[in-house]
Amino acid sequence: MGVRNNKNMKSLKTFSGKGEAYTALSVSTEVGSRYLVHQVVVSYSANPTQTGVTINLDSGLGADYDAVLLTGDANTRYSIFPEDLIKPFIVMEGDVLTVTAPAGGAGITSAISILAEKL
């Protein structure tokens, strides 16, 4: 998993990761910075045979404020958000946004990227 600065716009960051076959994958924003989330993309190497992608907020205010922001459709090969996320979506300094792609099935890998602007 890596965090890269976009060379054209230094305030944009991509949090990304690529999973192993038949293994769940999670990618999170870093704690301690505030981000405006522009896009979340999840792709599988083939149509997965499991439940949908989830996007969770782990609130810096405590567990009472944690929330499941979105649960995607099962068996979807490509998921591009924010059509179902609130726009704009801001992750505060103490919060962490986590995107989880469940294991897709035998021989199926997954990849996640979160495009966010550091505020």
A tleap script that builds the chain and sets N, CA, C and O, in Angstrom:
source leaprc.protein.ff14SB
mol = sequence {
  NMET GLY VAL ARG ASN ASN LYS ASN MET LYS
  SER LEU LYS THR PHE SER GLY LYS GLY GLU
  ALA TYR THR ALA LEU SER VAL SER THR GLU
  VAL GLY SER ARG TYR LEU VAL HIE GLN VAL
  VAL VAL SER TYR SER ALA ASN PRO THR GLN
  THR GLY VAL THR ILE ASN LEU ASP SER GLY
  LEU GLY ALA ASP TYR ASP ALA VAL LEU LEU
  THR GLY ASP ALA ASN THR ARG TYR SER ILE
  PHE PRO GLU ASP LEU ILE LYS PRO PHE ILE
  VAL MET GLU GLY ASP VAL LEU THR VAL THR
  ALA PRO ALA GLY GLY ALA GLY ILE THR SER
  ALA ILE SER ILE LEU ALA GLU LYS CLEU
}
set mol.1.N position { 0.840 -1.164 0.000 }
set mol.1.CA position { 0.000 0.000 0.000 }
set mol.1.C position { 0.884 1.226 0.000 }
set mol.1.O position { 1.956 1.235 0.606 }
set mol.2.N position { 0.428 2.258 -0.684 }
set mol.2.CA position { 1.257 3.435 -0.746 }
set mol.2.C position { 0.452 4.707 -0.702 }
set mol.2.O position { -0.747 4.724 -0.981 }
set mol.3.N position { 1.139 5.771 -0.345 }
set mol.3.CA position { 0.557 7.104 -0.382 }
set mol.3.C position { 1.437 7.907 -1.317 }
set mol.3.O position { 2.646 8.013 -1.110 }
set mol.4.N position { 0.824 8.475 -2.350 }
set mol.4.CA position { 1.601 9.223 -3.340 }
set mol.4.C position { 1.030 10.623 -3.476 }
set mol.4.O position { -0.182 10.823 -3.403 }
set mol.5.N position { 1.912 11.585 -3.672 }
set mol.5.CA position { 1.477 12.930 -4.012 }
set mol.5.C position { 1.308 13.017 -5.513 }
set mol.5.O position { 2.176 12.567 -6.261 }
set mol.6.N position { 0.197 13.594 -5.971 }
set mol.6.CA position { -0.018 13.843 -7.380 }
set mol.6.C position { 0.914 14.982 -7.777 }
set mol.6.O position { 0.885 16.029 -7.131 }
set mol.7.N position { 1.734 14.826 -8.806 }
set mol.7.CA position { 2.722 15.830 -9.178 }
set mol.7.C position { 2.105 17.121 -9.692 }
set mol.7.O position { 2.700 18.189 -9.540 }
set mol.8.N position { 0.919 17.046 -10.301 }
set mol.8.CA position { 0.285 18.243 -10.845 }
set mol.8.C position { -0.379 19.094 -9.771 }
set mol.8.O position { -0.418 20.318 -9.895 }
set mol.9.N position { -0.893 18.477 -8.736 }
set mol.9.CA position { -1.557 19.198 -7.659 }
set mol.9.C position { -1.039 18.622 -6.355 }
set mol.9.O position { -1.462 17.537 -5.956 }
set mol.10.N position { -0.154 19.303 -5.695 }
set mol.10.CA position { 0.527 18.751 -4.533 }
set mol.10.C position { -0.390 18.471 -3.361 }
set mol.10.O position { -0.032 17.701 -2.470 }
set mol.11.N position { -1.576 19.084 -3.342 }
set mol.11.CA position { -2.478 18.833 -2.224 }
set mol.11.C position { -3.302 17.559 -2.413 }
set mol.11.O position { -3.996 17.138 -1.488 }
set mol.12.N position { -3.239 16.937 -3.597 }
set mol.12.CA position { -3.962 15.688 -3.831 }
set mol.12.C position { -3.100 14.498 -3.410 }
set mol.12.O position { -1.901 14.446 -3.686 }
set mol.13.N position { -3.743 13.547 -2.736 }
set mol.13.CA position { -3.050 12.329 -2.322 }
set mol.13.C position { -3.873 11.134 -2.764 }
set mol.13.O position { -5.102 11.188 -2.803 }
set mol.14.N position { -3.187 10.068 -3.093 }
set mol.14.CA position { -3.843 8.806 -3.394 }
set mol.14.C position { -3.400 7.789 -2.360 }
set mol.14.O position { -2.208 7.521 -2.204 }
set mol.15.N position { -4.370 7.225 -1.654 }
set mol.15.CA position { -4.116 6.130 -0.730 }
set mol.15.C position { -4.536 4.879 -1.484 }
set mol.15.O position { -5.682 4.784 -1.924 }
set mol.16.N position { -3.638 3.922 -1.642 }
set mol.16.CA position { -3.968 2.793 -2.507 }
set mol.16.C position { -3.366 1.493 -2.002 }
set mol.16.O position { -2.442 1.479 -1.188 }
set mol.17.N position { -3.920 0.400 -2.513 }
set mol.17.CA position { -3.397 -0.906 -2.194 }
set mol.17.C position { -3.910 -1.941 -3.169 }
set mol.17.O position { -4.959 -1.759 -3.786 }
set mol.18.N position { -3.166 -3.033 -3.309 }
set mol.18.CA position { -3.562 -4.147 -4.177 }
set mol.18.C position { -3.530 -5.411 -3.338 }
set mol.18.O position { -2.541 -5.690 -2.660 }
set mol.19.N position { -4.619 -6.177 -3.386 }
set mol.19.CA position { -4.741 -7.372 -2.559 }
set mol.19.C position { -4.283 -8.635 -3.244 }
set mol.19.O position { -4.151 -8.696 -4.467 }
set mol.20.N position { -4.047 -9.632 -2.435 }
set mol.20.CA position { -3.712 -10.964 -2.922 }
set mol.20.C position { -5.001 -11.677 -3.332 }
set mol.20.O position { -6.098 -11.249 -2.972 }
set mol.21.N position { -4.859 -12.759 -4.081 }
set mol.21.CA position { -6.022 -13.535 -4.505 }
set mol.21.C position { -6.777 -14.082 -3.297 }
set mol.21.O position { -6.176 -14.562 -2.336 }
set mol.22.N position { -8.100 -14.000 -3.365 }
set mol.22.CA position { -9.025 -14.519 -2.364 }
set mol.22.C position { -8.721 -14.005 -0.961 }
set mol.22.O position { -8.802 -14.752 0.013 }
set mol.23.N position { -8.366 -12.715 -0.866 }
set mol.23.CA position { -8.040 -12.086 0.401 }
set mol.23.C position { -8.726 -10.737 0.477 }
set mol.23.O position { -8.721 -9.987 -0.499 }
set mol.24.N position { -9.313 -10.415 1.617 }
set mol.24.CA position { -9.918 -9.100 1.816 }
set mol.24.C position { -8.814 -8.040 1.838 }
set mol.24.O position { -7.686 -8.311 2.249 }
set mol.25.N position { -9.154 -6.841 1.392 }
set mol.25.CA position { -8.202 -5.730 1.353 }
set mol.25.C position { -8.860 -4.504 1.956 }
set mol.25.O position { -10.019 -4.209 1.661 }
set mol.26.N position { -8.119 -3.779 2.810 }
set mol.26.CA position { -8.589 -2.515 3.356 }
set mol.26.C position { -7.537 -1.447 3.119 }
set mol.26.O position { -6.340 -1.699 3.257 }
set mol.27.N position { -7.994 -0.247 2.759 }
set mol.27.CA position { -7.117 0.915 2.587 }
set mol.27.C position { -7.739 2.059 3.379 }
set mol.27.O position { -8.952 2.264 3.338 }
set mol.28.N position { -6.894 2.809 4.104 }
set mol.28.CA position { -7.384 3.884 4.956 }
set mol.28.C position { -6.627 5.178 4.700 }
set mol.28.O position { -5.484 5.177 4.242 }
set mol.29.N position { -7.306 6.293 5.014 }
set mol.29.CA position { -6.619 7.578 5.032 }
set mol.29.C position { -5.770 7.620 6.290 }
set mol.29.O position { -5.967 6.819 7.204 }
set mol.30.N position { -4.828 8.552 6.342 }
set mol.30.CA position { -3.984 8.652 7.531 }
set mol.30.C position { -4.650 9.559 8.563 }
set mol.30.O position { -5.335 10.520 8.216 }
set mol.31.N position { -4.435 9.234 9.829 }
set mol.31.CA position { -4.976 10.042 10.904 }
set mol.31.C position { -4.071 11.261 11.102 }
set mol.31.O position { -2.870 11.189 10.843 }
set mol.32.N position { -4.635 12.366 11.554 }
set mol.32.CA position { -3.834 13.555 11.842 }
set mol.32.C position { -3.918 14.628 10.782 }
set mol.32.O position { -3.381 15.719 10.975 }
set mol.33.N position { -4.574 14.354 9.665 }
set mol.33.CA position { -4.745 15.351 8.604 }
set mol.33.C position { -6.209 15.401 8.208 }
set mol.33.O position { -6.946 14.425 8.348 }
set mol.34.N position { -6.614 16.562 7.712 }
set mol.34.CA position { -7.991 16.737 7.236 }
set mol.34.C position { -7.982 16.595 5.719 }
set mol.34.O position { -7.138 17.184 5.042 }
set mol.35.N position { -8.943 15.795 5.171 }
set mol.35.CA position { -9.002 15.527 3.741 }
set mol.35.C position { -10.400 15.745 3.188 }
set mol.35.O position { -11.396 15.456 3.852 }
set mol.36.N position { -10.463 16.253 1.980 }
set mol.36.CA position { -11.688 16.292 1.196 }
set mol.36.C position { -11.603 15.101 0.244 }
set mol.36.O position { -10.733 15.065 -0.626 }
set mol.37.N position { -12.495 14.135 0.403 }
set mol.37.CA position { -12.454 12.918 -0.411 }
set mol.37.C position { -13.155 13.194 -1.736 }
set mol.37.O position { -14.337 13.540 -1.765 }
set mol.38.N position { -12.416 13.038 -2.832 }
set mol.38.CA position { -12.958 13.269 -4.167 }
set mol.38.C position { -13.512 11.998 -4.795 }
set mol.38.O position { -14.548 12.031 -5.459 }
set mol.39.N position { -12.820 10.871 -4.584 }
set mol.39.CA position { -13.228 9.659 -5.291 }
set mol.39.C position { -12.653 8.428 -4.598 }
set mol.39.O position { -11.550 8.455 -4.052 }
set mol.40.N position { -13.427 7.354 -4.636 }
set mol.40.CA position { -12.976 6.042 -4.179 }
set mol.40.C position { -13.233 5.075 -5.331 }
set mol.40.O position { -14.341 5.008 -5.862 }
set mol.41.N position { -12.195 4.325 -5.710 }
set mol.41.CA position { -12.327 3.352 -6.796 }
set mol.41.C position { -11.883 1.988 -6.274 }
set mol.41.O position { -10.814 1.847 -5.681 }
set mol.42.N position { -12.735 0.986 -6.510 }
set mol.42.CA position { -12.418 -0.394 -6.140 }
set mol.42.C position { -12.613 -1.252 -7.377 }
set mol.42.O position { -13.647 -1.178 -8.040 }
set mol.43.N position { -11.615 -2.066 -7.681 }
set mol.43.CA position { -11.752 -2.959 -8.836 }
set mol.43.C position { -11.256 -4.354 -8.465 }
set mol.43.O position { -10.326 -4.524 -7.676 }
set mol.44.N position { -11.906 -5.335 -9.061 }
set mol.44.CA position { -11.520 -6.737 -8.911 }
set mol.44.C position { -11.017 -7.233 -10.258 }
set mol.44.O position { -11.381 -6.691 -11.301 }
set mol.45.N position { -10.181 -8.262 -10.235 }
set mol.45.CA position { -9.642 -8.808 -11.478 }
set mol.45.C position { -10.693 -9.598 -12.269 }
set mol.45.O position { -10.492 -9.869 -13.453 }
set mol.46.N position { -11.792 -9.963 -11.640 }
set mol.46.CA position { -12.934 -10.640 -12.276 }
set mol.46.C position { -14.141 -10.356 -11.389 }
set mol.46.O position { -13.998 -9.767 -10.317 }
set mol.47.N position { -15.333 -10.771 -11.830 }
set mol.47.CA position { -16.517 -10.537 -11.003 }
set mol.47.C position { -16.373 -11.288 -9.675 }
set mol.47.O position { -16.212 -12.508 -9.669 }
set mol.48.N position { -16.431 -10.559 -8.544 }
set mol.48.CA position { -16.288 -11.214 -7.245 }
set mol.48.C position { -17.535 -12.023 -6.887 }
set mol.48.O position { -18.613 -11.810 -7.442 }
set mol.49.N position { -17.367 -12.927 -5.977 }
set mol.49.CA position { -18.484 -13.783 -5.564 }
set mol.49.C position { -18.855 -13.523 -4.111 }
set mol.49.O position { -19.407 -14.397 -3.442 }
set mol.50.N position { -18.555 -12.329 -3.624 }
set mol.50.CA position { -18.780 -12.023 -2.213 }
set mol.50.C position { -19.645 -10.778 -2.052 }
set mol.50.O position { -20.165 -10.229 -3.023 }
set mol.51.N position { -19.783 -10.349 -0.803 }
set mol.51.CA position { -20.567 -9.166 -0.464 }
set mol.51.C position { -19.907 -7.905 -1.014 }
set mol.51.O position { -18.780 -7.953 -1.507 }
set mol.52.N position { -20.603 -6.793 -0.928 }
set mol.52.CA position { -20.121 -5.552 -1.507 }
set mol.52.C position { -19.048 -4.847 -0.694 }
set mol.52.O position { -18.794 -5.169 0.467 }
set mol.53.N position { -18.435 -3.883 -1.341 }
set mol.53.CA position { -17.422 -3.013 -0.750 }
set mol.53.C position { -18.071 -2.186 0.353 }
set mol.53.O position { -19.236 -1.801 0.244 }
set mol.54.N position { -17.309 -1.911 1.426 }
set mol.54.CA position { -17.813 -1.030 2.479 }
set mol.54.C position { -16.877 0.158 2.653 }
set mol.54.O position { -15.662 0.044 2.490 }
set mol.55.N position { -17.470 1.300 2.988 }
set mol.55.CA position { -16.720 2.508 3.324 }
set mol.55.C position { -17.158 2.903 4.732 }
set mol.55.O position { -18.333 3.169 4.983 }
set mol.56.N position { -16.186 2.933 5.643 }
set mol.56.CA position { -16.461 3.197 7.055 }
set mol.56.C position { -15.729 4.437 7.537 }
set mol.56.O position { -14.635 4.752 7.069 }
set mol.57.N position { -16.344 5.127 8.471 }
set mol.57.CA position { -15.713 6.262 9.143 }
set mol.57.C position { -15.422 5.854 10.572 }
set mol.57.O position { -16.334 5.523 11.329 }
set mol.58.N position { -14.146 5.878 10.942 }
set mol.58.CA position { -13.720 5.664 12.319 }
set mol.58.C position { -13.500 7.055 12.894 }
set mol.58.O position { -12.482 7.692 12.624 }
set mol.59.N position { -14.455 7.524 13.684 }
set mol.59.CA position { -14.455 8.902 14.154 }
set mol.59.C position { -13.458 9.131 15.277 }
set mol.59.O position { -13.319 8.311 16.184 }
set mol.60.N position { -12.778 10.244 15.201 }
set mol.60.CA position { -11.879 10.657 16.269 }
set mol.60.C position { -12.625 11.048 17.532 }
set mol.60.O position { -12.018 11.197 18.593 }
set mol.61.N position { -13.935 11.214 17.429 }
set mol.61.CA position { -14.757 11.561 18.593 }
set mol.61.C position { -15.100 10.351 19.445 }
set mol.61.O position { -15.609 10.500 20.556 }
set mol.62.N position { -14.827 9.149 18.937 }
set mol.62.CA position { -15.098 7.930 19.686 }
set mol.62.C position { -16.037 7.006 18.950 }
set mol.62.O position { -16.631 7.367 17.934 }
set mol.63.N position { -16.161 5.796 19.488 }
set mol.63.CA position { -16.933 4.731 18.835 }
set mol.63.C position { -18.397 5.093 18.618 }
set mol.63.O position { -19.011 4.616 17.664 }
set mol.64.N position { -18.964 5.922 19.480 }
set mol.64.CA position { -20.369 6.316 19.313 }
set mol.64.C position { -20.602 7.071 18.011 }
set mol.64.O position { -21.737 7.147 17.540 }
set mol.65.N position { -19.557 7.627 17.425 }
set mol.65.CA position { -19.678 8.422 16.201 }
set mol.65.C position { -19.187 7.683 14.957 }
set mol.65.O position { -19.250 8.229 13.856 }
set mol.66.N position { -18.698 6.453 15.115 }
set mol.66.CA position { -18.282 5.655 13.958 }
set mol.66.C position { -19.509 5.354 13.098 }
set mol.66.O position { -20.625 5.257 13.608 }
set mol.67.N position { -19.293 5.208 11.792 }
set mol.67.CA position { -20.436 4.978 10.903 }
set mol.67.C position { -20.024 4.180 9.676 }
set mol.67.O position { -18.909 4.317 9.173 }
set mol.68.N position { -20.935 3.349 9.207 }
set mol.68.CA position { -20.805 2.720 7.896 }
set mol.68.C position { -21.423 3.710 6.915 }
set mol.68.O position { -22.633 3.934 6.936 }
set mol.69.N position { -20.607 4.293 6.068 }
set mol.69.CA position { -21.075 5.315 5.135 }
set mol.69.C position { -21.710 4.723 3.895 }
set mol.69.O position { -22.618 5.311 3.307 }
set mol.70.N position { -21.225 3.550 3.499 }
set mol.70.CA position { -21.745 2.963 2.268 }
set mol.70.C position { -21.430 1.476 2.237 }
set mol.70.O position { -20.343 1.053 2.631 }
set mol.71.N position { -22.371 0.700 1.774 }
set mol.71.CA position { -22.145 -0.701 1.476 }
set mol.71.C position { -22.536 -0.904 0.019 }
set mol.71.O position { -23.694 -0.720 -0.356 }
set mol.72.N position { -21.565 -1.283 -0.792 }
set mol.72.CA position { -21.800 -1.446 -2.221 }
set mol.72.C position { -22.542 -2.727 -2.547 }
set mol.72.O position { -22.770 -3.569 -1.678 }
set mol.73.N position { -22.911 -2.862 -3.795 }
set mol.73.CA position { -23.608 -4.053 -4.271 }
set mol.73.C position { -22.669 -5.251 -4.304 }
set mol.73.O position { -21.487 -5.117 -4.620 }
set mol.74.N position { -23.199 -6.407 -3.979 }
set mol.74.CA position { -22.418 -7.646 -4.054 }
set mol.74.C position { -22.141 -8.001 -5.514 }
set mol.74.O position { -22.890 -7.616 -6.413 }
set mol.75.N position { -21.064 -8.733 -5.732 }
set mol.75.CA position { -20.700 -9.267 -7.044 }
set mol.75.C position { -20.467 -8.183 -8.097 }
set mol.75.O position { -20.703 -8.417 -9.282 }
set mol.76.N position { -20.014 -7.016 -7.686 }
set mol.76.CA position { -19.730 -5.921 -8.612 }
set mol.76.C position { -18.235 -5.842 -8.856 }
set mol.76.O position { -17.455 -5.733 -7.910 }
set mol.77.N position { -17.826 -5.896 -10.125 }
set mol.77.CA position { -16.397 -5.896 -10.439 }
set mol.77.C position { -15.757 -4.528 -10.250 }
set mol.77.O position { -14.635 -4.448 -9.749 }
set mol.78.N position { -16.435 -3.450 -10.634 }
set mol.78.CA position { -15.897 -2.096 -10.499 }
set mol.78.C position { -16.856 -1.258 -9.670 }
set mol.78.O position { -18.055 -1.227 -9.947 }
set mol.79.N position { -16.335 -0.579 -8.656 }
set mol.79.CA position { -17.134 0.330 -7.837 }
set mol.79.C position { -16.445 1.679 -7.827 }
set mol.79.O position { -15.285 1.790 -7.430 }
set mol.80.N position { -17.155 2.696 -8.260 }
set mol.80.CA position { -16.616 4.056 -8.262 }
set mol.80.C position { -17.575 4.919 -7.464 }
set mol.80.O position { -18.755 5.034 -7.795 }
set mol.81.N position { -17.059 5.512 -6.428 }
set mol.81.CA position { -17.861 6.374 -5.585 }
set mol.81.C position { -17.302 7.787 -5.758 }
set mol.81.O position { -16.082 7.884 -5.888 }
set mol.82.N position { -18.022 8.849 -5.773 }
set mol.82.CA position { -18.959 9.192 -4.730 }
set mol.82.C position { -20.410 9.229 -5.130 }
set mol.82.O position { -21.170 9.916 -4.448 }
set mol.83.N position { -20.863 8.574 -6.147 }
set mol.83.CA position { -22.281 8.738 -6.464 }
set mol.83.C position { -23.176 8.468 -5.269 }
set mol.83.O position { -24.279 9.010 -5.199 }
set mol.84.N position { -22.734 7.645 -4.325 }
set mol.84.CA position { -23.544 7.373 -3.153 }
set mol.84.C position { -22.972 7.979 -1.871 }
set mol.84.O position { -23.589 7.878 -0.811 }
set mol.85.N position { -21.811 8.599 -1.959 }
set mol.85.CA position { -21.255 9.294 -0.804 }
set mol.85.C position { -21.763 10.729 -0.789 }
set mol.85.O position { -22.100 11.292 -1.830 }
set mol.86.N position { -21.812 11.305 0.394 }
set mol.86.CA position { -22.174 12.720 0.499 }
set mol.86.C position { -21.056 13.528 -0.144 }
set mol.86.O position { -19.880 13.256 0.096 }
set mol.87.N position { -21.410 14.524 -0.961 }
set mol.87.CA position { -20.403 15.354 -1.627 }
set mol.87.C position { -20.519 16.770 -1.125 }
set mol.87.O position { -21.647 17.259 -1.065 }
set mol.88.N position { -19.493 17.465 -0.765 }
set mol.88.CA position { -18.144 16.920 -0.536 }
set mol.88.C position { -18.096 16.187 0.798 }
set mol.88.O position { -18.879 16.478 1.703 }
set mol.89.N position { -17.184 15.246 0.914 }
set mol.89.CA position { -17.046 14.499 2.149 }
set mol.89.C position { -15.707 14.846 2.771 }
set mol.89.O position { -14.657 14.631 2.164 }
set mol.90.N position { -15.745 15.381 3.978 }
set mol.90.CA position { -14.527 15.806 4.669 }
set mol.90.C position { -14.218 14.823 5.790 }
set mol.90.O position { -15.087 14.496 6.599 }
set mol.91.N position { -12.975 14.357 5.830 }
set mol.91.CA position { -12.469 13.518 6.904 }
set mol.91.C position { -11.644 14.442 7.801 }
set mol.91.O position { -10.648 15.016 7.362 }
set mol.92.N position { -12.060 14.578 9.043 }
set mol.92.CA position { -11.398 15.487 9.973 }
set mol.92.C position { -10.101 14.895 10.520 }
set mol.92.O position { -9.818 13.716 10.306 }
set mol.93.N position { -9.310 15.709 11.227 }
set mol.93.CA position { -7.979 15.324 11.692 }
set mol.93.C position { -7.949 14.026 12.493 }
set mol.93.O position { -7.028 13.227 12.328 }
set mol.94.N position { -8.928 13.802 13.349 }
set mol.94.CA position { -8.926 12.608 14.181 }
set mol.94.C position { -9.646 11.419 13.575 }
set mol.94.O position { -9.688 10.343 14.172 }
set mol.95.N position { -10.217 11.610 12.386 }
set mol.95.CA position { -10.998 10.559 11.730 }
set mol.95.C position { -10.147 9.739 10.768 }
set mol.95.O position { -9.094 10.183 10.312 }
set mol.96.N position { -10.621 8.546 10.473 }
set mol.96.CA position { -9.998 7.695 9.457 }
set mol.96.C position { -11.108 7.119 8.586 }
set mol.96.O position { -12.081 6.562 9.093 }
set mol.97.N position { -10.955 7.259 7.270 }
set mol.97.CA position { -11.871 6.657 6.312 }
set mol.97.C position { -11.241 5.347 5.851 }
set mol.97.O position { -10.099 5.334 5.390 }
set mol.98.N position { -11.980 4.244 5.973 }
set mol.98.CA position { -11.464 2.935 5.576 }
set mol.98.C position { -12.380 2.324 4.529 }
set mol.98.O position { -13.595 2.244 4.712 }
set mol.99.N position { -11.769 1.890 3.417 }
set mol.99.CA position { -12.488 1.210 2.347 }
set mol.99.C position { -12.060 -0.249 2.389 }
set mol.99.O position { -10.867 -0.554 2.386 }
set mol.100.N position { -13.045 -1.155 2.429 }
set mol.100.CA position { -12.747 -2.585 2.496 }
set mol.100.C position { -13.384 -3.308 1.319 }
set mol.100.O position { -14.584 -3.195 1.068 }
set mol.101.N position { -12.550 -4.054 0.605 }
set mol.101.CA position { -13.002 -4.918 -0.487 }
set mol.101.C position { -12.926 -6.354 0.032 }
set mol.101.O position { -11.830 -6.861 0.271 }
set mol.102.N position { -14.072 -7.018 0.211 }
set mol.102.CA position { -14.038 -8.410 0.686 }
set mol.102.C position { -13.304 -9.316 -0.307 }
set mol.102.O position { -13.140 -8.973 -1.478 }
set mol.103.N position { -12.870 -10.466 0.182 }
set mol.103.CA position { -12.243 -11.453 -0.705 }
set mol.103.C position { -13.181 -11.729 -1.870 }
set mol.103.O position { -14.380 -11.928 -1.674 }
set mol.104.N position { -12.636 -11.741 -3.083 }
set mol.104.CA position { -13.477 -11.832 -4.267 }
set mol.104.C position { -13.788 -13.227 -4.756 }
set mol.104.O position { -14.717 -13.410 -5.542 }
set mol.105.N position { -13.039 -14.212 -4.313 }
set mol.105.CA position { -13.221 -15.580 -4.789 }
set mol.105.C position { -11.882 -16.151 -5.220 }
set mol.105.O position { -10.877 -15.439 -5.252 }
set mol.106.N position { -11.868 -17.418 -5.547 }
set mol.106.CA position { -10.632 -18.106 -5.920 }
set mol.106.C position { -9.939 -17.420 -7.091 }
set mol.106.O position { -10.530 -17.252 -8.157 }
set mol.107.N position { -8.693 -17.029 -6.891 }
set mol.107.CA position { -7.890 -16.416 -7.953 }
set mol.107.C position { -8.222 -14.969 -8.259 }
set mol.107.O position { -7.635 -14.403 -9.181 }
set mol.108.N position { -9.136 -14.343 -7.531 }
set mol.108.CA position { -9.566 -12.971 -7.824 }
set mol.108.C position { -8.867 -12.001 -6.873 }
set mol.108.O position { -8.950 -12.152 -5.654 }
set mol.109.N position { -8.183 -11.009 -7.430 }
set mol.109.CA position { -7.499 -9.977 -6.645 }
set mol.109.C position { -8.333 -8.698 -6.649 }
set mol.109.O position { -9.266 -8.552 -7.439 }
set mol.110.N position { -7.983 -7.778 -5.757 }
set mol.110.CA position { -8.679 -6.492 -5.704 }
set mol.110.C position { -7.676 -5.365 -5.572 }
set mol.110.O position { -6.536 -5.567 -5.153 }
set mol.111.N position { -8.127 -4.163 -5.942 }
set mol.111.CA position { -7.319 -2.949 -5.806 }
set mol.111.C position { -8.236 -1.818 -5.350 }
set mol.111.O position { -9.382 -1.716 -5.788 }
set mol.112.N position { -7.715 -0.969 -4.464 }
set mol.112.CA position { -8.477 0.160 -3.935 }
set mol.112.C position { -7.641 1.420 -4.058 }
set mol.112.O position { -6.434 1.398 -3.816 }
set mol.113.N position { -8.284 2.522 -4.435 }
set mol.113.CA position { -7.626 3.829 -4.358 }
set mol.113.C position { -8.606 4.851 -3.823 }
set mol.113.O position { -9.783 4.858 -4.184 }
set mol.114.N position { -8.102 5.713 -2.956 }
set mol.114.CA position { -8.865 6.825 -2.396 }
set mol.114.C position { -8.143 8.094 -2.839 }
set mol.114.O position { -6.975 8.301 -2.509 }
set mol.115.N position { -8.848 8.941 -3.592 }
set mol.115.CA position { -8.276 10.210 -4.036 }
set mol.115.C position { -8.809 11.295 -3.114 }
set mol.115.O position { -10.017 11.521 -3.047 }
set mol.116.N position { -7.905 11.970 -2.401 }
set mol.116.CA position { -8.313 12.961 -1.422 }
set mol.116.C position { -7.418 14.191 -1.508 }
set mol.116.O position { -6.241 14.103 -1.859 }
set mol.117.N position { -7.995 15.321 -1.185 }
set mol.117.CA position { -7.263 16.591 -1.174 }
set mol.117.C position { -6.983 16.983 0.262 }
set mol.117.O position { -7.907 17.091 1.069 }
set mol.118.N position { -5.714 17.199 0.589 }
set mol.118.CA position { -5.357 17.598 1.942 }
set mol.118.C position { -5.771 19.056 2.143 }
set mol.118.O position { -5.409 19.929 1.355 }
set mol.119.N position { -6.532 19.304 3.204 }
set mol.119.CA position { -7.017 20.653 3.500 }
set mol.119.C position { -6.148 21.337 4.519 }
set mol.119.O position { -6.411 22.482 4.886 }
savepdb mol mol.pdb
quit
